[in-house]
């Protein structure tokens, strides 16, 4: 039997990601580092990307966000680990499309994760071009703090 939590359907895969998040932590010597940041709530996702050519050989993330953010980070990183950068960009677009119908909070959580990934790709490209940029940061458009947004 499937349950729901905050609008997120709890199937066996989601429960596994909730109880045992995959790829959570930090990578040493990443190819790119990106942060998705919510300026309203202060929540963030930092994503570490290790590439070999155009292949994503390893990926990790950390967050101070809610459980939905942890789950979405775990699911997304598992989906793109081992993919090419082009495949990962397609997965990102598909995830954005699927989440368009999700509750607003889940959309914001997903935007944190996906923005961190895009920021890591930008940081990777900047490093390839000779920049010594430590990381790249993208502030998300939505807020994870639904109560705060309702007041505005």
ABEGO torsion letter per residue (X at the ends): XBBBBGGBBBBAAAAAAAABBBGBEBBBGBABBBBBBBAAAGBBBBBBBBBBEABBABBBBBBABBAAAAAAAAAAAAAABGBBAAAAAAAAAAAAAAAAABBAAAAAAAAAAAAAAAAAAAAAAAAAAGBABABBBBBBABBABAAAAAAX
